[in-house]
Amino acid sequence: MKITDVKTWVVGNPPPGAGGRYFIFVKLVTDGNVVGYGEAYNANFDPHLTAKLIEDVAARYLVGRDPHDIETFFRNAYSSGFSQRPDLSMMGCVSALEMACWDIIGKEAGKPVHKLLGGRVHERIRTYTYLYPKSGSVVPAEIEGKNVYNDPDIAAATALEYVKEGFTALKFDPAGPYTIYDGHQPRLIDIDLSERMVKAVREAVGAKADILFGTHGQFTASGALRMARALEKYDPLWFEEPVPPDMPEVMAQVARGTSIPVATGERLTTKWEFARVIEHRAASILQPNLGRSGGILETKKIAAMAEAYHIQVAPHCYCGPIVAAANIQLALTLPNFLILEAIKTFDGFHETLLKKKIVVEEGYVIPSSEPGLGVELDEAVCDAHPWSGSQLHLGMVGTSIDLC
């Protein structure tokens, strides 16, 4: 079996935009006409440039080769151009192509990918979701007035609705802007709002749901600990990425100084970056995104390293449904799996992009028994929604916190 063809899409994500502005998909085709799909969570450059990079990596290291040779592909790409170090841009490409290879491998074997990774240890997958507005854009900068992101009463009411739907964990980030100059000290207004939001949600849901405090590397270590002290009494399940991801030694200061478990990983890639988090005991929950972390097999290795230190894994997914499907296949195999990020119930455009929806019942994914990743991308929908904008998938405020 050999890879013979590669195709990419940059698909615009229509309003309300949950999961980001666009999704980057790839299709691999074999000489036996077996198709595999992948997705990159890669936000550094224009997505069409990223799509070209994916095609380049595929041409160099996959076309004409057997998709079963995952390790050889990874080592070739990881070492490309005399690099051999973690690189988010390369690993976004590798991750997309690698999961497409696994999709092919599973389809060729007639088995879901999790059956080829040791089998499943979970019958269903617990999920969480962000709190989202009921209507309109989900982008905070595009919303005026009181809303689910800044009003404790609205957040509490929304949380209660989600709990009634079956969710047992909910995430939100009321901790203020994240800027290109972070980490910073939280403003008193940010600490005050965060405490009021967390308090309101806790009072609304009681012990029926965990609270995930979803910050984005905004703070210095001392600033994060100031925030944590205000929240500890409400017992959040985690404090996500309390400081920027580049210095796990600093994140470890936060982990040692608060009773709230620290979670991190969406901006990290490969076993080498996650190894530093583990080495410094910087987090007790890892959040790899399979569209960036190096792919399914690389993230299985990351999870195995974490397991040895009793660290749990909660795959990240603020992107499209192919990464979600890969997350599900991997999560099923992990003894140290904690919880999976969902975009609500993977309805809306996430459902439209697939020929068959990811099944979520009462807050839990019911795994597909179909071979490969268990989903099929609707290529006609991809063709009908090309991305033509100039913005990146996500962004940060370009001024210091005192000007926000």
C-alpha positions in Angstrom: 0.0 0.0 0.0 1.3 3.5 -0.9 0.0 7.0 -0.6 -0.7 8.4 -4.1 -2.6 11.6 -3.6 -3.0 14.6 -1.2 -5.7 17.2 -1.0 -6.2 20.1 1.5 -9.0 22.4 2.4 -9.1 25.6 4.5 -12.8 25.8 5.5 -14.4 28.9 6.8 -16.3 28.4 10.0 -19.6 30.3 9.7 -21.3 32.1 12.6 -21.5 31.6 15.5 -17.9 30.4 14.9 -17.4 27.9 17.8 -14.1 26.2 17.4 -12.2 29.1 15.6 -12.4 31.1 12.4 -11.5 28.2 10.1 -10.5 24.5 10.0 -7.5 23.0 8.0 -8.3 19.5 6.6 -6.2 17.1 4.6 -7.2 14.0 2.6 -4.8 11.2 1.8 -5.6 8.6 -0.9 -3.8 5.2 -1.4 -3.2 3.2 -4.5 -6.1 1.0 -3.4 -8.3 4.1 -3.2 -8.6 4.0 0.6 -9.1 7.6 1.9 -7.9 9.0 5.2 -8.8 12.4 6.7 -6.7 14.6 9.1 -6.8 18.1 10.6 -4.1 20.6 11.7 -4.5 22.8 14.7 -2.0 25.3 13.4 -2.5 29.0 13.9 1.0 30.6 13.3 0.6 31.6 9.6 -2.0 32.2 7.0 -4.0 28.9 6.8 -3.6 28.6 3.1 0.2 28.7 3.6 -0.2 26.0 6.3 -2.2 23.9 3.7 0.7 24.2 1.3 3.2 23.2 4.0 1.1 20.1 4.7 1.2 19.3 1.0 5.0 19.8 1.0 5.5 17.5 4.0 3.3 14.9 2.4 5.2 15.1 -0.9 8.6 14.7 0.8 7.8 12.0 3.4 4.5 10.2 2.5 3.6 10.1 -1.2 4.9 6.8 -2.6 5.3 5.3 0.9 3.3 3.0 3.1 1.0 4.9 5.6 1.6 2.1 8.2 5.2 3.4 8.7 4.2 6.0 11.2 7.5 6.1 13.1 9.5 6.6 10.0 7.3 9.4 8.8 7.5 11.1 12.2 11.3 10.9 12.4 11.7 12.1 8.8 9.4 15.1 9.4 10.8 15.9 12.9 14.3 15.9 11.5 13.4 17.8 8.3 16.0 20.3 7.1 18.4 19.4 10.0 15.9 20.6 12.6 15.1 17.7 15.1 13.4 19.9 17.7 9.8 20.7 18.6 8.3 23.0 16.1 4.6 23.9 16.2 4.3 24.6 12.5 5.9 21.3 11.4 4.0 19.4 14.0 0.7 20.8 12.9 1.4 19.4 9.5 2.6 16.1 10.9 -0.4 15.8 13.2 -2.8 16.2 10.3 -1.1 13.8 8.1 -0.4 11.2 10.8 -4.1 11.0 11.8 -5.0 10.6 8.2 -2.6 7.7 8.0 -4.3 6.1 11.0 -7.6 6.6 9.4 -6.4 4.7 6.4 -4.7 2.0 8.6 -8.0 1.5 10.5 -10.1 1.3 7.3 -7.7 -1.2 5.7 -7.8 -3.3 8.8 -11.6 -2.9 9.1 -11.2 -1.7 12.7 -11.6 1.6 14.6 -8.2 3.1 15.4 -8.6 2.5 19.2 -8.6 -1.3 18.5 -5.1 -0.8 17.0 -3.7 1.1 20.0 -4.3 -1.4 22.7 -8.1 -1.4 22.7 -10.5 0.7 24.7 -10.6 0.9 28.4 -13.7 3.3 28.5 -17.1 2.4 27.2 -18.0 6.1 26.7 -16.1 9.4 27.0 -16.9 12.1 29.5 -16.9 15.6 27.9 -17.0 19.2 28.9 -17.9 22.3 27.0 -17.3 26.0 27.2 -20.3 28.2 28.2 -21.4 29.8 25.0 -23.9 32.6 24.2 -27.4 31.4 23.2 -27.3 33.2 19.9 -24.9 35.3 17.8 -21.1 35.2 17.7 -19.1 33.2 20.3 -16.2 35.6 20.0 -16.2 37.8 23.1 -14.8 40.9 21.2 -17.8 40.8 18.9 -20.4 40.8 21.7 -21.6 44.0 23.4 -23.2 44.4 26.8 -23.9 41.7 29.4 -23.3 38.2 28.2 -22.3 34.7 29.3 -18.6 35.8 29.4 -19.0 38.7 31.8 -22.3 38.4 33.7 -22.4 35.9 36.6 -26.2 35.5 36.5 -26.2 34.7 32.7 -23.2 32.3 33.2 -25.0 30.5 36.0 -28.2 30.1 34.1 -26.3 28.8 31.1 -24.3 26.4 33.2 -27.5 25.0 34.7 -29.0 24.5 31.3 -25.9 22.5 30.2 -26.1 20.4 33.4 -29.7 19.6 32.6 -28.4 18.4 29.2 -26.1 16.0 30.9 -22.8 17.8 31.1 -20.8 17.2 34.3 -18.1 19.8 33.7 -18.1 23.3 32.3 -15.3 25.7 31.3 -15.2 29.5 31.1 -12.5 32.2 31.2 -13.6 35.5 32.8 -10.0 36.4 33.8 -9.4 39.3 31.5 -7.5 39.8 28.2 -4.5 37.8 27.1 -2.0 39.9 25.4 1.3 39.7 23.5 3.0 41.1 26.6 1.9 38.4 29.0 2.3 37.2 31.7 0.9 40.1 33.7 -0.6 40.7 37.1 -4.3 40.3 37.1 -6.2 43.5 37.5 -8.4 43.7 40.7 -11.5 43.9 38.4 -10.5 40.6 36.8 -10.0 38.9 40.1 -13.3 40.3 41.3 -15.3 39.2 38.2 -13.6 35.8 38.1 -14.6 35.1 41.7 -18.2 36.3 41.2 -18.5 34.2 38.0 -17.1 31.0 39.6 -19.2 31.6 42.8 -22.4 32.0 40.8 -21.8 28.9 38.7 -20.9 26.8 41.7 -24.1 27.9 43.5 -26.1 27.1 40.4 -24.7 23.6 39.7 -23.7 22.6 43.2 -21.9 19.2 43.1 -23.5 18.2 39.8 -20.6 19.6 37.7 -17.0 20.4 37.8 -15.8 24.0 37.1 -12.8 24.3 34.7 -11.2 27.7 35.0 -9.9 28.2 31.5 -7.3 30.9 31.4 -4.9 31.3 28.5 -1.5 32.0 30.0 -2.3 35.5 31.1 -0.4 35.7 34.3 2.9 35.7 36.1 3.3 33.0 38.7 2.6 35.4 41.5 -0.4 36.9 39.7 -1.8 33.4 39.0 -1.5 32.6 42.7 -3.4 35.7 43.6 -6.2 34.6 41.3 -6.1 31.1 42.6 -6.5 32.2 46.2 -9.7 33.9 45.3 -11.1 30.7 43.6 -9.9 27.9 45.8 -12.9 27.9 48.0 -15.1 26.9 45.0 -13.0 23.8 44.3 -12.4 24.1 40.5 -11.3 20.9 38.8 -8.4 22.8 37.2 -6.7 26.1 36.6 -5.8 26.0 32.9 -2.5 27.4 31.6 -2.1 30.0 34.4 1.2 31.3 33.0 2.6 31.3 29.4 3.6 27.8 28.2 7.3 28.6 27.5 8.7 28.1 31.0 7.3 25.0 32.8 9.6 25.8 35.7 7.5 28.9 36.3 4.2 27.0 35.9 5.5 24.6 38.6 5.6 27.5 41.1 1.9 27.9 40.6 1.2 24.2 40.9 3.1 24.1 44.2 1.3 27.1 45.5 -2.4 26.3 45.0 -4.7 23.4 45.8 -6.4 23.8 42.4 -4.9 21.2 39.9 -3.0 22.9 37.1 -3.8 21.9 33.5 -1.7 22.7 30.4 -0.8 21.6 26.9 -2.8 23.1 24.1 0.2 25.1 22.9 2.8 22.3 23.4 4.0 19.8 20.9 5.8 16.4 21.0 6.9 14.3 23.9 9.9 16.5 24.5 7.9 19.6 25.4 5.5 17.6 27.5 8.4 15.8 29.2 9.5 19.2 30.6 6.1 19.8 32.1 6.2 16.3 33.7 9.8 16.7 34.9 9.1 19.9 36.7 5.7 18.7 38.0 4.2 21.8 36.4 0.8 20.3 35.9 -1.3 17.3 37.0 -3.5 17.4 33.9 -2.1 17.5 30.4 -4.2 18.9 27.5 -2.6 17.9 24.2 -4.4 18.9 21.0 -3.9 16.0 18.5 -3.9 18.5 15.6 -0.7 20.0 17.0 0.9 17.6 19.5 2.5 15.3 16.9 -0.5 13.1 16.1 -2.1 10.0 17.6 0.9 7.8 18.3 3.1 10.7 19.6 0.3 11.7 22.0 -0.1 8.0 23.1 3.5 8.2 24.1 2.9 11.5 25.9 0.0 9.9 27.8 2.2 6.9 28.7 4.9 9.2 30.2 2.1 11.0 32.2 0.6 7.8 33.4 3.9 6.8 35.1 3.6 10.0 37.2 -0.1 9.7 37.9 -0.8 12.6 35.6 -4.1 12.6 33.8 -4.9 13.5 30.2 -7.7 15.8 28.9 -7.4 16.2 25.1 -8.0 19.8 23.9 -10.3 20.6 21.0 -11.0 24.2 20.0 -11.0 23.3 16.3 -12.8 21.0 13.9 -14.5 17.6 14.0 -11.6 15.5 12.6 -9.3 16.4 15.6 -12.3 15.6 17.8 -12.6 12.2 16.2 -8.9 11.5 16.7 -9.1 12.7 20.3 -12.0 10.2 20.9 -10.1 7.3 19.4 -7.1 8.0 21.6 -9.0 8.8 24.7 -10.7 5.4 24.6 -7.3 3.7 25.1 -5.9 5.8 27.9 -6.1 4.5 31.5 -5.3 8.0 32.7 -7.9 9.8 30.6 -9.8 12.4 32.5 -12.2 14.3 30.2 -12.5 15.4 26.6 -13.2 18.9 25.3 -16.3 19.1 23.2 -17.8 22.0 21.2 -21.2 21.7 22.9 -22.5 18.4 21.5 -20.5 18.7 18.2 -23.7 20.1 16.6 -23.9 23.1 14.3 -21.2 23.3 11.6 -19.3 20.5 13.3 -22.2 18.2 12.5 -22.6 19.6 9.0 -19.0 18.9 8.1 -19.4 15.2 8.8 -21.5 12.6 6.9 -22.5 11.2 10.3 -22.5 13.2 13.5 -20.3 12.4 16.5 -22.8 11.0 19.0 -23.0 12.8 22.4 -25.6 11.6 24.9 -26.0 13.3 28.3 -22.5 14.8 28.2 -20.8 11.6 27.1 -19.5 10.6 23.6 -20.8 7.3 22.5 -17.9 5.9 20.4 -18.4 4.9 16.8 -17.6 1.3 15.8 -16.8 2.4 12.2 -13.3 1.6 11.0 -10.6 4.3 11.1 -11.3 7.5 12.9 -15.0 6.7 12.8 -16.1 9.8 10.8 -16.2 10.8 7.2 -15.6 14.4 6.1 -18.3 15.8 3.8 -16.1 17.1 1.0 -18.9 19.0 -0.7 -19.4 21.1 2.5 -15.7 21.8 2.6 -15.8 22.9 -1.1 -18.8 25.2 -0.4 -17.2 27.0 2.6 -13.7 28.2 1.5 -12.0 30.6 3.9 -11.0 33.9 2.3 -10.2 36.0 5.4 -6.9 37.4 6.5 -7.2 36.7 10.3 -5.6 33.8 12.0 -7.5 31.1 13.8 -7.0 32.8 17.2 -5.3 35.9 18.4 -4.0 38.0 21.3 -4.5 41.6 22.3 -1.7 43.7 20.9 -1.5 46.2 23.8 -0.3 45.8 27.4 -2.9 45.0 30.0 -3.0 48.6 31.4 -4.3 49.8 28.0 -7.0 47.1 27.8 
